[in-house]
Amino acid sequence: MRRSPRMSRAVMGGEVEMKTSAADSLKKMGRSRDQKGENSFRSRRDGVFQQAVRVLMSGGIAFWVTAVLANADEEKASQIITLWPKDVARQDDEGMGTPRPDRGDGHIRLTDVTQPSLRYFPAPGSDNKPGPAVILCPGGGYVSLVTTKMTPIAEWLNDHGISAFILIYRVPKKRKEAFQDVQRAVRIVRSRATEWNIDPERIGVMGSSAGGHLAARVSTGYEIPTYEAVDELDGSSCQPDFTVLLYPAYMNKGEALSQEFTVSDEVSPTLIVSAKDDKGFFPGSPIYAKTLEEAGASVRVHFFEKGGHGFSLRPEDYPLSTWPDLCLEWFRDVGIVD
């Protein structure tokens, strides 16, 4: 697979360290938190409590609960990496996204993202030999980002030795900018692969719903120049090494593939997981799969009878609940994991 010469390491000035200590990240592996980590935890707890008091006094109970849940979701990541220098994309304190109240489905949605970023979930043991990584593109109709559906997937990938990055791309209604963001995200991860102990030849994308559409766009449109290079990181290729599409949306126009996709045998191996009762969007999945197959690209599909749109890591409906196992099997078959 042809690539531009990759950068071994580049300094990205927009990186923001999370407030959690390293010991907090190790807690899941049974290690005790040191005193510094405990102080960090208490400080964060006290800050949340003070925020609660302020918001409860103003009557904003529902929004506060949503904001705290969104903050907890962010704190599971070890770092937040901003995508663009300040002179390219607007950078401000509010630009990381505004959480919207739960609609009753248990999920938080972010909107008003003007400062796109990556939330980094390193795989345990990533200090050993370089491993694979997946950039996760949340869905939300290009209006918001349902990030809470991606956090369990990031943790599942970590359990199997795969580092994960949740892409917080620009919304609402910024498809052009979102395409720029996903191209930039792949380039950042590849250019900093040595720093993060990632194999630069095993960097993939996985997207759900609108995020699946976005993942397919970068999978097929990696040669489309969507922006002028802003630094040395843009010298790396933005072509993913593999692609996973979960109930992708906006893939077709009637019975034809959307013209946004330029398919050839150079498209990286692709896995598509959809449910046939996803009436609004399922037809695009077999259309895209057939186009890939006819072009000579590698594609595997798992089309379930039931499951609808928006299923999560372990949906209750069987056999749809087996999709993570089928995905892991595909990872082995295409050489992503041993």
CORDA-V49315 format. One record per residue. N is the residue number from 1. RES is the residue in three letters. PHI is phi in radians with two decimals (NA if undefined). Layout:
n res phi
N RES PHI
N RES PHI
This chain:
n res phi
1 MET NA
2 ARG -1.28
3 ARG -2.48
4 SER -1.28
5 PRO -0.95
6 ARG -1.51
7 MET -1.51
8 SER -1.22
9 ARG -2.87
10 ALA -2.42
11 VAL -1.53
12 MET -1.87
13 GLY -1.16
14 GLY -1.61
15 GLU -1.39
16 VAL -2.11
17 GLU -1.29
18 MET -1.25
19 LYS -1.37
20 THR -1.24
21 SER -1.43
22 ALA -1.07
23 ALA -1.12
24 ASP -1.08
25 SER -1.16
26 LEU -1.49
27 LYS -1.03
28 LYS -1.09
29 MET -1.65
30 GLY 1.50
31 ARG -1.59
32 SER -1.32
33 ARG -1.40
34 ASP -1.38
35 GLN -1.08
36 LYS -1.11
37 GLY -1.12
38 GLU -1.13
39 ASN -1.11
40 SER -1.10
41 PHE -1.09
42 ARG -1.11
43 SER -1.09
44 ARG -1.15
45 ARG -1.09
46 ASP -1.10
47 GLY -1.14
48 VAL -1.13
49 PHE -1.09
50 GLN -1.10
51 GLN -1.11
52 ALA -1.04
53 VAL -1.04
54 ARG -1.06
55 VAL -1.32
56 LEU -1.07
57 MET -1.15
58 SER -1.65
59 GLY 1.52
60 GLY -1.67
61 ILE -1.12
62 ALA -1.07
63 PHE -1.17
64 TRP -1.09
65 VAL -1.02
66 THR -1.07
67 ALA -1.12
68 VAL -1.15
69 LEU -1.09
70 ALA -1.12
71 ASN -1.14
72 ALA -1.10
73 ASP -1.08
74 GLU -1.12
75 GLU -1.24
76 LYS -1.28
77 ALA -1.43
78 SER -1.47
79 GLN -2.58
80 ILE -2.06
81 ILE -1.99
82 THR -1.30
83 LEU -1.49
84 TRP -2.16
85 PRO -1.07
86 LYS -1.08
87 ASP -1.50
88 VAL -1.84
89 ALA -2.02
90 ARG -1.01
91 GLN -2.11
92 ASP -2.66
93 ASP -1.11
94 GLU -1.58
95 GLY -1.27
96 MET -1.29
97 GLY 2.08
98 THR -1.81
99 PRO -1.27
100 ARG -1.82
101 PRO -1.01
102 ASP -1.00
103 ARG -1.51
104 GLY 1.81
105 ASP -1.80
106 GLY 1.41
107 HIS -2.09
108 ILE -1.69
109 ARG -2.09
110 LEU -1.77
111 THR -2.45
112 ASP 0.98
113 VAL -1.52
114 THR -1.95
115 GLN -2.05
116 PRO -1.15
117 SER -2.72
118 LEU -2.07
119 ARG -1.73
120 TYR -1.69
121 PHE -2.08
122 PRO -1.24
123 ALA -1.25
124 PRO -1.00
125 GLY 1.35
126 SER -1.27
127 ASP -1.53
128 ASN -1.55
129 LYS -1.23
130 PRO -0.97
131 GLY -2.14
132 PRO -1.35
133 ALA -2.51
134 VAL -2.25
135 ILE -1.67
136 LEU -1.68
137 CYS -1.90
138 PRO -1.18
139 GLY -1.57
140 GLY 2.50
141 GLY 1.17
142 TYR 1.05
143 VAL -1.87
144 SER -2.54
145 LEU -2.22
146 VAL -1.53
147 THR -1.21
148 THR -1.22
149 LYS -1.38
150 MET -1.55
151 THR -1.06
152 PRO -1.08
153 ILE -1.20
154 ALA -1.05
155 GLU -1.20
156 TRP -1.12
157 LEU -1.06
158 ASN -1.00
159 ASP -1.05
160 HIS -1.91
161 GLY 1.37
162 ILE -2.00
163 SER -1.26
164 ALA -2.37
165 PHE -2.31
166 ILE -1.59
167 LEU -1.50
168 ILE -1.74
169 TYR -1.60
170 ARG -1.24
171 VAL -2.54
172 PRO -1.60
173 LYS 0.91
174 LYS -2.30
175 ARG -1.12
176 LYS -1.07
177 GLU -1.17
178 ALA -1.10
179 PHE -1.12
180 GLN -1.06
181 ASP -1.12
182 VAL -1.26
183 GLN -1.08
184 ARG -1.09
185 ALA -1.08
186 VAL -1.08
187 ARG -1.13
188 ILE -1.11
189 VAL -1.09
190 ARG -1.20
191 SER -1.22
192 ARG -1.87
193 ALA -1.03
194 THR -1.08
195 GLU -1.05
196 TRP -1.68
197 ASN 1.00
198 ILE -1.91
199 ASP -1.32
200 PRO -1.18
201 GLU -1.75
202 ARG -2.35
203 ILE -2.00
204 GLY -2.10
205 VAL -2.18
206 MET -2.40
207 GLY -2.42
208 SER -2.09
209 SER 0.97
210 ALA -1.08
211 GLY -1.16
212 GLY -1.17
213 HIS -1.03
214 LEU -1.15
215 ALA -1.11
216 ALA -1.17
217 ARG -1.12
218 VAL -1.28
219 SER -1.15
220 THR -1.79
221 GLY -1.94
222 TYR -1.21
223 GLU -1.66
224 ILE -1.39
225 PRO -1.35
226 THR -1.70
227 TYR -2.78
228 GLU -1.38
229 ALA -0.96
230 VAL -1.86
231 ASP -2.86
232 GLU -1.19
233 LEU -1.09
234 ASP -1.34
235 GLY -1.37
236 SER -1.55
237 SER -1.25
238 CYS -1.84
239 GLN -1.40
240 PRO -1.18
241 ASP -1.50
242 PHE -2.81
243 THR -2.45
244 VAL -2.14
245 LEU -2.02
246 LEU -1.88
247 TYR 0.60
248 PRO -1.11
249 ALA -1.94
250 TYR 1.07
251 MET -1.49
252 ASN -2.38
253 LYS -2.12
254 GLY 1.18
255 GLU -1.64
256 ALA -1.95
257 LEU -1.19
258 SER -1.01
259 GLN -1.24
260 GLU -1.20
261 PHE -1.84
262 THR -1.97
263 VAL -1.72
264 SER -2.56
265 ASP -1.27
266 GLU -1.49
267 VAL -1.13
268 SER -1.13
269 PRO -0.89
270 THR -2.25
271 LEU -2.02
272 ILE -2.13
273 VAL -2.13
274 SER -2.55
275 ALA -2.01
276 LYS -1.18
277 ASP -1.55
278 ASP -1.46
279 LYS -1.01
280 GLY -1.24
281 PHE -2.21
282 PHE -1.00
283 PRO -0.92
284 GLY -1.20
285 SER -1.16
286 PRO -1.15
287 ILE -1.12
288 TYR -1.17
289 ALA -1.07
290 LYS -1.12
291 THR -1.12
292 LEU -1.08
293 GLU -1.08
294 GLU -1.15
295 ALA -1.43
296 GLY 1.61
297 ALA -1.47
298 SER -1.43
299 VAL -2.56
300 ARG -2.30
301 VAL -2.20
302 HIS -2.33
303 PHE -1.87
304 PHE -1.68
305 GLU -1.18
306 LYS -2.30
307 GLY 2.71
308 GLY 1.15
309 HIS -2.00
310 GLY 1.63
311 PHE -1.18
312 SER -1.79
313 LEU -1.07
314 ARG -2.21
315 PRO -1.10
316 GLU -1.25
317 ASP -1.24
318 TYR -1.70
319 PRO -1.59
320 LEU -1.02
321 SER -1.13
322 THR -1.51
323 TRP -1.04
324 PRO -1.09
325 ASP -1.17
326 LEU -1.18
327 CYS -1.16
328 LEU -1.10
329 GLU -1.06
330 TRP -1.15
331 PHE -0.94
332 ARG -1.18
333 ASP -1.13
334 VAL -1.70
335 GLY 1.47
336 ILE -1.39
337 VAL -2.24
338 ASP -1.34
